[in-house]
Amino acid sequence: MAISETSLKDTALMTINEINANGGVMGKKLEPVIVDPASDWPLFAEKARQLITQDKVAVIFGCWTSVSRKSVLPVVEELNGLLFYPVQYEGQEQSKNIFYTGAAPNQQAIPAVEYLMGEEGGKAQRFVLLGTDYVYPRTTNKILRAFLKSKGIADADIMEEYTPFGHSNYQTIVSNIKKFSAGKKTAVISTINGDSNVPFYRELGNQGIKASDIPVMAFSVGEEELRGIDTKPLVGHLAAWNYFMSVKNPKNTEFVNKFKQYAVEYKLPNADKVVTNDPMEATYVGINMWKQAVEKAGSTEVDKVRDAMAGQTFAAPSGYTLKMDETNHHLHKPVMIGQIRGDGQFDVVYKTPQTIKAEPWSPYIPK
């Protein structure tokens, strides 16, 4: 998972530096404590306990996969800690000890499928749900299958496949997708996570499948994953997020420039080629909102900060003012769909006029 996660740590450190340079929080400097559970899911729980009980941290910013978040959740609830989770996820969860700054399914997955079914998205009538084998893809696809059924798509027109973490041979799957797509406009919804994305798209290219034939809509491919890989096989394919680096507005220009300067100053690997992406923006928003809440509460005590977080707003790099929902601990976010360009950036082909309130509990599947 290192391909995705390192940039979030760097964003958090950059944001902390920025806050400290502007006088800190309530006149105190923030001090980051960094732990790396190295994709060892049970270790996340242990490290979270250590951060709260030994390091006495006021707040935790972290986790990428849902497995890691689910191993931290009981620990923050037991010890009354606070976790800010910055990545899109499958929903079906809410905790008084977690603030979710990434998207729930109705802020990413559902609108993406609606787009594919519409005129602009090519009017897909057949869907391949392809993901890495863990909770986020399985739950998201359960929601999407129910949603597709509600739109009149038959079971026979839905193909569902899972591959393990780190999977690299997509030959059979891609040839099955090719067969499945015969006779009806087909789209792939990809919840493939991390490093497996590269061999998947490469295999599509090898088998001559273009985005115009079978578009792939990805929920876990952003600018960071496209950095440093050959983007040729991916050009024209799509991704759904709530922020893209290519969005034009003054807040985003400032955010991107700050990160580029930070990368050079702290000699990050390939500093001249750093990019920003959706979970980085969500990390930046989360830390700034926490700061605002602490100042409003006049304290870093979890119960007081939790109350002060309700209704917090922040003018985000996406160009929208995001609000932390008063009751469900999720951000109101815009939805954007981007088309992959040859330079590893995205052309935004669709965005919602306003932010969308999160539905942590999907109406399409039982609680």
C-alpha positions in Angstrom: 0.0 0.0 0.0 3.1 2.3 0.1 2.3 3.6 -3.4 -0.8 5.4 -1.9 0.0 6.1 1.7 3.3 7.9 1.9 1.9 11.1 0.4 -0.7 11.4 3.2 2.1 11.3 5.8 3.9 14.1 3.8 0.7 16.1 3.5 0.1 15.8 7.3 3.6 17.0 8.1 3.4 19.9 5.6 0.1 21.0 7.2 1.5 20.8 10.7 4.5 22.8 9.6 2.2 25.4 8.2 0.0 25.6 11.3 3.2 25.9 13.5 4.6 28.6 11.3 1.4 30.6 11.8 1.6 30.4 15.6 0.4 26.8 16.3 -2.9 25.9 17.9 -3.9 28.1 20.9 -0.3 29.3 21.0 1.2 25.8 21.2 3.3 24.1 18.5 2.0 20.8 17.2 4.3 17.9 17.5 3.8 14.9 15.1 4.3 11.4 16.3 4.7 9.0 13.4 4.1 5.2 13.6 4.2 2.8 10.6 2.2 -0.4 11.0 3.5 -1.4 7.6 0.2 -2.8 6.2 0.1 -5.3 9.1 -3.6 -4.8 9.9 -3.6 -6.1 13.6 -0.6 -3.9 14.3 -2.7 -0.8 13.5 -4.7 -1.5 16.7 -1.5 -1.9 18.8 0.0 1.3 17.4 -3.2 3.2 18.0 -3.2 2.1 21.6 0.4 3.1 22.0 -0.3 6.6 20.5 -3.1 7.2 22.9 -1.8 5.7 26.1 2.0 6.2 25.9 2.5 9.0 23.4 -0.6 10.8 24.8 -1.6 12.2 21.3 -4.5 14.5 21.1 -5.7 13.2 17.7 -4.7 10.5 15.1 -4.7 11.2 11.4 -4.3 8.0 9.5 -5.4 4.7 7.9 -6.0 4.0 4.2 -7.6 0.6 3.9 -10.9 -0.1 5.6 -9.3 -3.1 7.3 -6.8 -0.8 9.0 -9.6 1.6 10.1 -11.7 -1.2 11.4 -8.8 -2.5 13.6 -8.3 1.0 15.0 -12.0 1.8 15.6 -12.5 -0.4 18.8 -9.3 1.1 20.3 -10.3 4.7 19.8 -13.8 3.9 21.1 -12.5 2.1 24.2 -9.9 4.8 25.0 -12.0 7.8 23.8 -9.4 8.8 21.2 -10.0 10.6 18.0 -9.3 9.4 14.5 -9.6 11.4 11.2 -9.9 9.0 8.3 -9.1 10.6 4.9 -10.0 8.0 2.3 -13.2 7.1 0.4 -14.8 4.0 1.9 -17.7 1.6 1.8 -19.9 3.3 4.5 -22.0 1.2 6.8 -20.2 2.6 9.8 -20.3 5.5 12.1 -18.4 6.2 15.3 -18.4 9.1 17.8 -14.6 8.7 17.8 -14.0 9.0 14.0 -14.4 11.9 11.6 -14.6 10.7 8.0 -13.1 13.2 5.6 -13.2 10.9 2.5 -16.3 10.0 0.5 -19.2 7.7 1.5 -20.6 5.6 -1.4 -23.2 8.2 -2.3 -20.4 10.7 -2.8 -18.4 8.6 -5.2 -19.6 5.1 -6.2 -23.3 5.8 -6.9 -22.8 9.0 -8.9 -20.0 7.3 -10.9 -22.3 4.5 -12.0 -25.1 7.0 -12.8 -22.6 8.9 -15.0 -21.7 5.6 -16.9 -25.4 4.9 -17.4 -26.1 8.4 -18.8 -25.5 9.9 -22.2 -22.1 11.4 -21.4 -20.8 8.2 -19.9 -21.7 6.0 -22.9 -25.0 4.5 -21.7 -23.5 1.4 -20.2 -26.0 -1.5 -19.8 -23.6 -4.2 -18.5 -21.2 -3.9 -15.6 -18.1 -5.6 -14.4 -17.5 -5.1 -10.6 -13.8 -5.8 -10.2 -12.0 -5.3 -6.9 -9.3 -6.4 -4.4 -10.6 -9.0 -2.0 -11.4 -7.1 1.2 -14.2 -5.2 2.9 -14.2 -1.9 0.9 -14.7 -3.5 -2.6 -17.0 -6.2 -1.4 -19.4 -3.8 0.5 -19.2 -1.2 -2.2 -20.1 -3.8 -4.8 -23.0 -5.1 -2.7 -24.4 -1.6 -2.7 -23.7 -1.1 -6.4 -25.3 -4.5 -7.3 -28.5 -3.4 -5.4 -28.4 0.0 -7.0 -28.0 -1.5 -10.5 -30.9 -3.8 -9.9 -33.0 -0.9 -8.8 -32.2 0.7 -12.2 -33.4 -2.4 -14.0 -30.0 -4.1 -14.7 -30.4 -7.9 -14.6 -28.0 -10.2 -12.6 -26.9 -11.7 -15.9 -25.5 -8.2 -16.9 -23.3 -8.0 -13.8 -20.0 -9.8 -13.5 -18.2 -9.6 -10.1 -14.6 -10.6 -9.5 -12.1 -10.3 -6.7 -8.3 -10.6 -6.6 -5.9 -10.7 -3.6 -3.8 -7.7 -2.5 -0.7 -7.4 -4.7 -2.3 -9.5 -7.5 -0.4 -9.0 -10.8 -1.7 -11.4 -13.5 -4.9 -10.1 -15.0 -4.8 -12.1 -18.3 -7.7 -14.4 -17.6 -9.8 -11.7 -16.0 -9.4 -9.3 -18.9 -10.2 -12.0 -21.5 -13.3 -12.8 -19.5 -14.3 -9.2 -19.4 -13.8 -9.1 -23.2 -16.2 -12.1 -23.7 -18.7 -10.7 -21.2 -18.8 -7.4 -23.0 -20.0 -8.9 -26.3 -23.3 -7.4 -27.5 -24.0 -4.7 -24.9 -22.2 -1.5 -23.9 -20.1 -2.6 -20.9 -18.2 -0.6 -18.2 -15.8 -1.8 -15.5 -16.1 -0.4 -12.0 -12.7 -0.9 -10.4 -12.1 -1.1 -6.7 -8.6 -2.6 -7.3 -6.4 -1.2 -4.6 -2.8 -0.1 -4.6 -0.1 -1.6 -6.7 -2.3 -4.1 -8.6 -3.7 -1.3 -10.8 -0.6 -1.1 -13.0 -0.7 -4.7 -14.3 -4.5 -4.5 -14.7 -4.5 -1.5 -17.1 -1.4 -2.9 -18.8 -3.3 -6.1 -19.6 -6.2 -4.1 -21.0 -3.8 -2.5 -23.3 -2.1 -5.8 -24.2 -5.5 -7.2 -25.2 -6.3 -4.2 -27.3 -9.2 -2.9 -25.1 -9.5 0.9 -25.3 -11.4 3.2 -23.0 -13.8 3.9 -25.9 -14.7 0.2 -26.0 -14.9 -0.6 -22.3 -14.4 2.3 -20.0 -13.0 1.6 -16.6 -14.2 3.8 -13.7 -11.8 3.5 -10.8 -12.4 4.5 -7.2 -8.8 4.0 -6.0 -6.7 5.4 -8.9 -5.6 9.0 -8.6 -2.6 11.2 -9.5 -0.3 9.5 -7.0 -0.9 6.1 -8.4 -0.3 7.4 -12.0 3.0 9.1 -11.1 5.9 7.3 -12.5 4.0 4.6 -14.5 3.4 4.4 -18.2 0.0 6.0 -18.5 -0.5 5.1 -22.2 -2.8 2.1 -21.4 -4.9 4.3 -19.0 -5.6 7.3 -21.2 -9.3 8.0 -21.6 -10.3 5.8 -18.6 -12.1 7.4 -15.7 -11.9 7.9 -12.0 -14.4 9.3 -9.5 -13.1 11.4 -6.6 -14.0 14.6 -4.8 -10.9 16.5 -5.8 -8.4 16.5 -8.7 -5.1 18.3 -8.8 -6.1 19.8 -12.2 -9.0 21.8 -10.7 -8.5 25.5 -11.4 -9.0 27.9 -8.5 -6.8 30.1 -6.2 -7.1 27.8 -3.2 -5.9 24.8 -5.2 -3.0 26.7 -6.8 -1.9 27.6 -3.3 -2.3 24.0 -2.0 -0.4 22.5 -5.0 2.4 25.0 -4.8 2.8 24.6 -1.0 3.2 20.8 -1.5 5.7 21.2 -4.3 7.8 23.6 -2.2 7.6 21.2 0.8 8.7 18.3 -1.4 11.8 20.2 -2.6 12.7 21.6 0.9 12.4 18.1 2.5 14.0 16.3 -0.4 11.1 13.9 -1.0 11.8 11.2 -3.6 11.2 12.6 -7.1 10.5 16.0 -5.6 10.2 17.6 -9.0 7.3 15.4 -9.9 5.2 15.4 -6.8 1.4 15.5 -7.2 -1.6 16.1 -5.0 -4.7 13.9 -4.9 -8.0 13.4 -3.2 -7.0 11.7 0.1 -4.2 14.3 0.4 -6.8 17.1 0.2 -9.0 15.3 2.7 -6.0 15.0 5.1 -5.3 18.7 4.7 -8.9 19.6 5.3 -9.2 17.3 8.3 -6.1 18.7 10.1 -7.2 22.3 9.5 -10.8 21.5 10.7 -9.4 19.8 13.9 -7.3 23.0 14.5 -10.4 25.2 14.1 -12.4 22.9 16.4 -9.7 22.9 19.1 -9.6 26.7 19.0 -13.4 26.9 19.2 -13.4 24.5 22.1 -10.4 26.1 23.8 -9.1 22.6 24.5 -7.8 19.4 22.9 -10.0 17.3 25.1 -11.8 14.8 22.8 -15.3 15.4 24.0 -15.0 19.1 23.6 -13.3 18.9 20.2 -16.0 16.5 19.0 -18.7 19.0 19.9 -16.8 21.8 18.3 -16.3 19.8 15.1 -20.0 19.8 14.3 -20.8 22.2 11.5 -17.1 23.2 11.0 -16.5 24.6 7.5 -13.4 24.9 5.4 -12.7 26.5 2.0 -11.0 23.5 0.4 -8.6 23.2 -2.6 -11.5 21.5 -4.5 -13.0 24.9 -4.9 -15.9 24.1 -2.6 -16.6 25.0 1.0 -16.8 21.7 2.8 -18.9 21.2 6.0 -18.5 18.6 8.7 -22.1 17.3 9.2 -23.5 18.1 12.5 -24.7 14.6 13.2 -23.0 11.9 11.1 -19.3 12.9 11.4 -18.9 12.9 7.5 -17.9 15.8 5.3 -20.3 17.2 2.7 -18.3 16.9 -0.5 -18.6 17.6 -4.2 -18.4 14.7 -6.7 -16.1 14.8 -9.7 -15.3 12.5 -12.5 -12.0 12.8 -14.3 -10.7 11.3 -17.5 -7.0 10.2 -17.4 -4.6 12.1 -19.6 -1.3 11.1 -21.0 0.6 13.2 -18.5 -1.0 11.4 -15.5 -3.4 14.2 -14.7 -7.2 14.3 -15.2 -9.6 16.3 -17.2 -12.6 16.9 -15.1 -15.6 15.8 -17.2 -18.3 16.1 -14.6 -18.7 17.8 -11.2 -21.7 18.4 -9.0 -22.8 22.0 -8.7 -23.0 21.8 -4.9 -21.6 19.6 -2.2 -23.5 16.3 -1.4 -24.3 15.3 2.2 -22.9 11.8 3.0 -25.1 8.8 3.6 -23.0 6.5 5.7 -25.8 4.0 5.7 -26.7 3.0 2.2 -30.4 2.9 1.4 -29.7 0.1 -1.1 -28.7 -2.5 1.5 -29.9 -3.4 5.0 -27.9 -2.1 7.9 
